[in-house]
């Protein structure tokens, strides 16, 4: 664990959070290196609700991603980044706006891929949702998108960028 990596610089120096973290009401609670476990909380605003008045499922998945991702980022070396390549969410109970706690744990570190699990709970410690995720770890200098003009396979389909480099 490198306390000079991007995650710890943000936490230790009260740096700006990502727009997604701000939207979800994300707060760092603590990290336990022995268990590679991250504790966070969310103040889920009512703007994230579906027509039933509960938090929309995609937002719950985003909360879990923002719970497990920091468990990965806390362990990166300086100059490394990680991106979520697979996220599987199980919805257990409806999630209401307000306080939600998150626990994310780095389960296994491979050379390129790291594996995590996460849980969201309400104030009464009831499990609301669980997830597993796979993160690809790479050096920061690697391009996030393929070079212009290259095809990107997507579930059997090929997407080509338009002249402006946008995928359609």
Secondary structure as GFF3:
##gff-version 3
##sequence-region A 1 168
A	DSSP	alpha_helix	6	12	.	.	.	ID=ss1
A	DSSP	alpha_helix	19	24	.	.	.	ID=ss2
A	DSSP	beta_strand	26	32	.	.	.	ID=ss3
A	DSSP	beta_strand	37	44	.	.	.	ID=ss4
A	DSSP	three_ten_helix	46	48	.	.	.	ID=ss5
A	DSSP	alpha_helix	57	73	.	.	.	ID=ss6
A	DSSP	beta_strand	80	91	.	.	.	ID=ss7
A	DSSP	beta_strand	98	109	.	.	.	ID=ss8
A	DSSP	beta_strand	113	121	.	.	.	ID=ss9
A	DSSP	beta_strand	127	139	.	.	.	ID=ss10
A	DSSP	beta_strand	152	154	.	.	.	ID=ss11
A	DSSP	beta_strand	157	159	.	.	.	ID=ss12
###
